[in-house]
Amino acid sequence: MVELIKRCPEYVAGYKEYCQELYDNHVAYFRPTDPKFIDDEWFFRTKSWYDRKEQGLAEGQPISFHYWVIDNGKFIGEFQLRTEFPEKVMLDIGSIGYAVRVSEQGKGYGKEILRLGLEIAKQHGMEKVLLTINDENKASIRVCEALGGVWKDTIDACNDAEGQHLLRRYWITL
Ligand SMILES: CC(C)(COP(=O)(O)OP(=O)(O)OC[C@H]1O[C@@H](n2cnc3c(N)ncnc32)[C@H](O)[C@@H]1OP(=O)(O)O)[C@@H](O)C(=O)NCCC(=O)NCCS
């Protein structure tokens, strides 16, 4: 059974494997933690940063909630939810970030994560979420449209990982 759980020490090794797979495959659409920083102390070293993000106390960061995706004890991916709509969300990162470890892609996890993630967004009292997707990211476009994403527009965007690119914006009404 696929579950979205809060970050916890038990799954740090799985999280590191997932990050390593994305790094090894040069995935630019979603940049997780650099696996070289994930050591035995990492979870506790970073805990207060994630706690502050949830409380809106991390400078320059929208309120954000981080979940890990587990299927029958196996680490599959992650899901991030941002519950506010500042410029950074509207023009760059969107309300939702999600990724599946490369060895588990194409098995339906992406759609299931977004489906479960939208339920979490509802529980947070959100009425809609904005997904921002690189125009070339066919898999994510497919997932978003399958879960009710309505294309809003396509804008110019630029970041370190993806360079200059076109960014599709979709609303999903909850
Ligand atoms: C986007 C992502 C989460 C999708 O997860 P996934 O588990 O592979 O997705 P699913 O197995 O649920 O399949 C999604 C759909 O995309 C389709 N798809 C996958 N790769 C595709 C491609 N290169 N071109 C077109 N369609 C593609 C699948 O066929 C499926 O559609 P269908 O069910 O209608 O057949 C995953 O590819 C990923 O982690 N990518 C890197 C990080 C990322 O891009 N995150 C999103 C940033 S906006």
The ligand as an SDF file (V2000), in Angstrom:
LIG
                    3D

 48 50  0  0  0  0  0  0  0  0999 V2000
    6.8990   12.8990  -12.9790 C   0  0  0  0  0  0  0  0  0  0  0  0
    7.0230   11.5980  -12.2070 C   0  0  0  0  0  0  0  0  0  0  0  0
    6.7740   11.8840  -10.7390 C   0  0  0  0  0  0  0  0  0  0  0  0
    5.9430   10.6460  -12.7150 C   0  0  0  0  0  0  0  0  0  0  0  0
    6.0010    9.4890  -11.9440 O   0  0  0  0  0  0  0  0  0  0  0  0
    5.7810    8.0290  -12.5600 P   0  0  0  0  0  0  0  0  0  0  0  0
    5.6350    7.0880  -11.4180 O   0  0  0  0  0  0  0  0  0  0  0  0
    6.8180    7.7410  -13.5460 O   0  0  0  0  0  0  0  0  0  0  0  0
    4.3650    8.2480  -13.2620 O   0  0  0  0  0  0  0  0  0  0  0  0
    3.2660    7.1760  -13.6250 P   0  0  0  0  0  0  0  0  0  0  0  0
    3.8630    5.8010  -13.6950 O   0  0  0  0  0  0  0  0  0  0  0  0
    2.1180    7.4220  -12.6910 O   0  0  0  0  0  0  0  0  0  0  0  0
    2.8980    7.5170  -15.1290 O   0  0  0  0  0  0  0  0  0  0  0  0
    2.5810    8.7780  -15.5260 C   0  0  0  0  0  0  0  0  0  0  0  0
    2.0960    8.8630  -16.9550 C   0  0  0  0  0  0  0  0  0  0  0  0
    3.1400    9.4830  -17.6930 O   0  0  0  0  0  0  0  0  0  0  0  0
    3.3720    8.7250  -18.8630 C   0  0  0  0  0  0  0  0  0  0  0  0
    4.7770    8.9180  -19.1920 N   0  0  0  0  0  0  0  0  0  0  0  0
    5.8560    8.5420  -18.5040 C   0  0  0  0  0  0  0  0  0  0  0  0
    6.9800    8.9590  -19.1360 N   0  0  0  0  0  0  0  0  0  0  0  0
    6.5710    9.6040  -20.2490 C   0  0  0  0  0  0  0  0  0  0  0  0
    7.2350   10.2710  -21.3260 C   0  0  0  0  0  0  0  0  0  0  0  0
    8.5700   10.3710  -21.3560 N   0  0  0  0  0  0  0  0  0  0  0  0
    6.4860   10.8110  -22.3240 N   0  0  0  0  0  0  0  0  0  0  0  0
    5.1380   10.7600  -22.2780 C   0  0  0  0  0  0  0  0  0  0  0  0
    4.4480   10.1510  -21.2820 N   0  0  0  0  0  0  0  0  0  0  0  0
    5.1570    9.5790  -20.2960 C   0  0  0  0  0  0  0  0  0  0  0  0
    3.0080    7.3180  -18.4860 C   0  0  0  0  0  0  0  0  0  0  0  0
    2.7420    6.5400  -19.6340 O   0  0  0  0  0  0  0  0  0  0  0  0
    1.7720    7.5490  -17.6470 C   0  0  0  0  0  0  0  0  0  0  0  0
    0.6460    7.8260  -18.4570 O   0  0  0  0  0  0  0  0  0  0  0  0
   -0.5570    6.7720  -18.6480 P   0  0  0  0  0  0  0  0  0  0  0  0
   -0.9260    6.3150  -17.2690 O   0  0  0  0  0  0  0  0  0  0  0  0
   -1.6030    7.5570  -19.3040 O   0  0  0  0  0  0  0  0  0  0  0  0
    0.0400    5.6910  -19.4450 O   0  0  0  0  0  0  0  0  0  0  0  0
    8.4040   10.9160  -12.4120 C   0  0  0  0  0  0  0  0  0  0  0  0
    8.6170   10.7370  -13.7910 O   0  0  0  0  0  0  0  0  0  0  0  0
    9.5530   11.6750  -11.8030 C   0  0  0  0  0  0  0  0  0  0  0  0
    9.8640   11.5290  -10.6360 O   0  0  0  0  0  0  0  0  0  0  0  0
   10.2120   12.5200  -12.6250 N   0  0  0  0  0  0  0  0  0  0  0  0
   11.3540   13.3070  -12.1300 C   0  0  0  0  0  0  0  0  0  0  0  0
   10.9270   14.3740  -11.1530 C   0  0  0  0  0  0  0  0  0  0  0  0
    9.8190   15.2370  -11.7250 C   0  0  0  0  0  0  0  0  0  0  0  0
    9.7630   15.5050  -12.9130 O   0  0  0  0  0  0  0  0  0  0  0  0
    8.9240   15.7130  -10.8330 N   0  0  0  0  0  0  0  0  0  0  0  0
    7.8220   16.5490  -11.2050 C   0  0  0  0  0  0  0  0  0  0  0  0
    8.2580   17.9620  -11.3390 C   0  0  0  0  0  0  0  0  0  0  0  0
    6.9020   18.9990  -11.8880 S   0  0  0  0  0  0  0  0  0  0  0  0
  1  2  1  0
  2  3  1  0
  2  4  1  0
  2 36  1  0
  4  5  1  0
  5  6  1  0
  6  7  2  0
  6  8  1  0
  6  9  1  0
  9 10  1  0
 10 11  2  0
 10 12  1  0
 10 13  1  0
 13 14  1  0
 14 15  1  0
 15 16  1  0
 15 30  1  0
 16 17  1  0
 17 18  1  0
 17 28  1  0
 18 19  1  0
 18 27  1  0
 19 20  2  0
 20 21  1  0
 21 22  1  0
 21 27  2  0
 22 23  1  0
 22 24  2  0
 24 25  1  0
 25 26  2  0
 26 27  1  0
 28 29  1  0
 28 30  1  0
 30 31  1  0
 31 32  1  0
 32 33  2  0
 32 34  1  0
 32 35  1  0
 36 37  1  0
 36 38  1  0
 38 39  2  0
 38 40  1  0
 40 41  1  0
 41 42  1  0
 42 43  1  0
 43 44  2  0
 43 45  1  0
 45 46  1  0
 46 47  1  0
 47 48  1  0
M  END
$$$$
